[in-house]
Amino acid sequence: MEIKLSTGRLIGDGHPAYIIAEIGINHNGSLAIAKKLIDTASFYEIDAVKFQLRTIDELYTKSHLAQSYDHVFSYGENYGEHKKNLEFSHEQLIDLKAHAASKKIDFLVSGFDYTGFDFINDILDVSIHKIPSPYVNHFPLLKKVAEYGKPMMLSTGMHSMQEVNEAVDYIKKFNNQLIVLQCTSGYPIENEKANLSVIKTYRQKLNTLVGYSSHDKGIILPVAAVVMGACVVEKHFTFDRTAKGPDHAASVQSRGLELIQNYIRIIEAGLGDGIKQLYTEEEKMRIKYGISAVSKIDILKGTEFTPDIVTFKIPGGGISPKDIEKKFGKLVKRNIKKDEIIYENDLE
């Protein structure tokens, strides 16, 4: 199973995991920081960077925006000011996409509303759409995004297996290019709540590609997700995990991003193709460490080969213990001294 992005990149079984550095709102409203984060992700050969776009007045009620937001993460006196100070304009996102293109890294944006998704699809022309976890039950929005006809990723935090099943079945009515991401919504979450085994459950029950949207604090679980079958790994990325903002604590810094990329590629190489084979390097080891039939005593030519005159020792290359019973009763073709390896051509 695989999907193909407009860039030509293939995602799915047999292909390298698609690694996304989720910058999100970790730019803290700074275009300069955002560009530096893109530069770093590109340097470490990450597949994509991802931002977020909210049409504030369309997405939230006026009363919700007006409420006081006295929080350590706050970027404004009320919630509306806080959200607006962390949003990039359409023009800034176009600028960031051009910057990402110059760094040869895919540019993605999560939408949260109809207007935002139209801009993401029509103007930014992303290669794959990301549906955030809160929208698993937003069927009108799921239909709209599915009908763009592009591949989709669906995060599944905050929802039950039944709800995920319903959303997947609904999306498939319009679009089969779907990757379902295991996600536990929290900023950050404890390791024991990552529940990576859900990746296997999704693979077995949803008949879709599966990935992992990481809200844990480290680098191990995003890497382990690939072993579990994730073809997409999304990890929040920042320059400072202690910075003001809701997502920094669930993010990795530059070194963590580098290690995730390196370890995932090492694991992919190590996982192989699942076909057990004998490698060239092992042929020599079969001789060095293998077991051969060895004479217990001096054996004269013409002697019948019997169990009482043979034992087994290292190295290999001689008659294998697994074949020894088929050799009993044959005649020895040469004189063999005690403690010599006995070879196939030593017997008639």
N, C-alpha and C positions, 0 to 999 in steps of 0.2 A: 504494500500500500504506500502511495506517495502522492504528493501534490507538487505542482510546478509554479513557481512565482514568475511574475512578468520579467524579472531580472534573469531568468533561466535557472535560478537556484532550485534544486530538488530537495524536498524535505520529506523524510519518511524512512521506512525500513531500507537498510543498506546504504544510507547516506549519512554524512556527518551531522551531528546534532546542530540545530540552528540556535545560536547563542545570542540572546538579546540583552544588552545593557539598558536597563530601565532607568533612564534619567528622570522621567516623570516630572516632579516639581522640585527635584533636588538642586536645581539651578538657582533657587531662592529669588527668582525674578530677574536674574542677571544674564543677559545675552552673552557676555564675555565668559562667564563660568560655564554656560551651556556649551559654547564652542570648545572650550578646553576639555570638557568631559567627552565630547565627540572625538577630539584629537586623541585622547588617551585610549578610548575604546578602539579606535582605528589602529593605533599603534600596537595594541595587543591582539589584533586580528579577530576582533569580535565581529559577528556577522551583521548585527544591526544595533542601532540606538533607537530608543523609543521615548517619545514625549507624550503629553496629555493635552487635550483641548476641551475646555468647558465653555459653553455659551451661558454665562452666569445668570442673566435675567430670564433665560428660557428654562434653565435647569432647576432653579430654586425659587421657592415662594418669597415674596417680599418680606414677610414676617421672619422667615428663617434667616434671610440675609441681614436683617436689621438687629438681630439678637446680639447682645454683648458677647465678645469672644475673649474673655480674660484667661488666656492660656499661655503656657510657657512657649508654645509653638506659634503664637499669634503674630501675623504681619499686618494687623489693623485693629482698630478699636472694636469693630463689629465683624461678624462672620463674612459679610459681603466684602468689606475692605480687605480682609485676610485673603479671600479667594481671588479677588481681582489683582492683588499685588503679586500673586504667584502664577498668573496667566500671561502667556505670550499672545501678542496680537497675531492676526493672520499674516501680516507683513513680516513679522519676526520669524514665524514658522517657515515662511517661504525662504527667508534668508538662511535659516538653519538647515533646511533641506539642501540648499545649494552648497553650504559648507560641508555637509555630510557627503555629498556627491564628489566634492573635491578631494575628500579623504577616502573615497572608494568604500564607503560603508552604507548599508541600507538605512533608510530613514523611515521610521514608523511613528504613528501617533494614535493613541487610544482616544476614541470619541466617547462622549457622554450624553449626547442629545442629537436631535435631527439635523439642526443647522451645522453643528460641528462635524458630523459625519459627512454631510454633503461637501463641505469644504475639504475635508481629509481625502475624500474619494475623487472629487472633480478637479480640484486645484493642486493639492499635494500629490495626488495620484499614487498613493502608497501601494506596495505590492501585496500586502496582506493586512486585513483589518483585525483589530483586537477589540473584543467585547469585554469590558470589565465585569468583575463578579456581581456587582449589584443588579446587573441587567439580565441575569439568567431568566427571570420571569417576565421581562419586558418584551412580550411577543411582537407588538407592533414595531419596535425598534429592531428586533432580531430579523424580522421579515424585510425591513427596509435595507439593512446591511447585506443580508443574504442575496437580495435581488441586484446588488451591484455586480454580482457574478465573480467576485474575487475570492481567493482563499480567506478563511476566517479562523481566528483563535478565540475560544470561549473560556474565560476563567470561571471557576466554579466555587469560589469561597462563599460562605454564608448560606449554602444551599444543600438540600438533601439529595440522596441518590435518585429518588423519584422525580424531583424537580429537574435534576440534570438530564435524566432520561427524557422527560417531556420536552425540554428545550432542544435537545439533540434531534429528537424525532420531528419536531416542528421545523427546525432549520433545514433538515434534509429534504423537506418538501420543496425547497427553493434552491438549495445549494449543498452539494455533497463534498465540497472542499473544506473540510472542517478538522480542526485540531482542538481537542478538549484538554484544558490545563487543570491538573490537580492544584488546588490552592487552598490554604487556610488563611482567612483574613485576620490579620493582626499586625501590629507595627512596633516591635517584631513579635514573632511567635516563639514558643519554646520548641525545642527539637522534637519532643515526643508528640507534638500536635501537627507535625508536618504530614504524617500519615502517607508516606511514599507508596505504601502497598496499594493505595487507591489507584495508582498508575496501572498496575496489573489488572485491577478490577475493571477499570475503564477499557483497557485493551480487550478484555474478554467479553464485555457486555455491550459496548457502544458501537463496535465496528467502525471506529474512527482512529485517526492518529491521535497520540496522546503526548502531553508535555507537562512541564512543572513550572509554575509561577512561584518563585521562592520568596517567602516572607520571613524565613529564618535568619539567624544572625551570622551564619558562617559560610564556609566554602564547601564543606563536606557533603551536605545533603543535595545541593544542585548537581554535584558530580555523581553522587549515588543514584540520582534520578535517571541518569542515562543508562546505568546498569539495569534499572527496573523497566526500561523500555521507552523513556521519554525521548522524543525526537526534537523537542523544543525546550530550551531552558531559558527562563527569564529571571534576571536578578537585578534588584535595585542597586544603583551605582552612585557614589558620591565621592567628593574629595575629603569630607570630614564627617565621620559618623556621629560626632558630638554637636554638629551644627544645629541651629534652630530650624525646626520643621518636622512634620509628622513621619517622614519616610527615612530619614537619615539613619536611625538606629537599626532599621531592617536592611541596611545596604552594606555593600562592601566598598572598600577604597581601592585604589589603583592596584596594589599588590594582590588583593583578594581577587580582583577581576582577572588579573594575569594568571593566577593559580587555577582558577576555575577553567579558563580556556585551556591551559596546558594539561591539566589533569583529565579533562573530558577527552581531549584528543589522544592522550596516552591510553585511557581506558578503552576508547573506541578501537584503537589499534590492537590492544590486548584481548578484546572480546572476540575478534576474529570472525569467521564465517560459520562456525558451528560444525564444521566437517572435520572429524578426527582424522589426522593424517600423520605420517612419519616424515619428519623434516630431515634434510640432509645432515644437519648438525647432529641429529640423533643416531644416525647410522654408525658414526664413530663411537658414540656412547654405548651402543648395543654390544660392540666388541669389548670396550674397556670394562663395562660393568655387567655384561651379560653372563649367563651360566652355560657351561658346556659339559658334556660327558667326558670323564677323565678316568684313565685306567687305575684300578686299585692295586694291581700287581703287574709284573712283566707278563705280556700276552704274546704267545707265539703265533706265527702265521698259520692259518687253518683252524685255529681254535674257535669253537662255537661261542658266539657272543651271548652272554647270560647275565642276569642281574647281579650275581655275586662277584663279578670282576670289574664292575663299573661304579663310579661315584660322580658327584657333580661339583665343579669349582669354577671360579672366575679365572680367566676372562671368557668372553663369548666367542662365537665363530665356529665352534664345533657342533656336534649333534645336540639339538635342544632337548631339555628334559621332557618337553611336551610330546616329543616324537620317539622317545626312547623305547616304549613298549613295542612299537612296530619294528624295531631293529633286532629284538631278541630272536635267537635261532639262526641268524645269519652267520657266515664264516668270516673271520678276520683275514684281510688280504695282505697284511704285512706284520712284521714284528713290532710290537709297541711296548716301550719301556714303561715302568711304573710311573704314575703321575704325569702322563702325557695326555694332551687333548686328543679326543677321538673324533675324526671328521667323517662326513658322509661317504667319501670315497675310500675310507679304510675298510668298509664292509662290502661284501658281495651284494 
